[in-house]
Amino acid sequence: MKNLMKRFNDNKNKLKSKLIIFSETVASTIILTHSRVLATSNTESIDGFITFACDWLTKIRRSCSISWRSDVCFRMAT
């Protein structure tokens, strides 16, 4: 009886590990597929703004202000 219980527990642990590997594979496949779909989404309308914001923040950073964060907040408020 002890031998049977030991074999059952071993099989249960093997099944758990196989199930974990399978579920992780499925989850990673879904995540990778979903990110490819999002990469081709329609982002042309915001691309210009992002480029402008990056250039603008780079100019503020290069202005060598004492407090960069307060300078950004001040310039955004004006």
Residue, then its C-alpha position, 0 to 999 in steps of 0.5 A: m500500500k505504501n508503495l502504491m501511495k508513493r507511486f501515486n504521489d510521484n505521478k502526481n508531481k510529474l503531472k504537476s510539473k508537466l502542467i506548469i510547463f504547458s501552461e507557461t508555454v501557452a501563456s508566453t505564446i499568447i503574450l508574444t502574439h498579442s504584443r505583435v498585434l499591438a505593434t501594428s496598431n494605428t499609432e500614427s496620430i500620436d507619433g508626432f506628439i511623442t516626437f515633439a515631447c521627446d525633443w522638447l524634454t531634451k531641450i529642457r534637460r540641456s538647459c542646465s537648470i538647477s532643478w530639472r523637475s521644477d523646470v519641466c513643471f513650470r514650462m508645462a504650466t506656461 
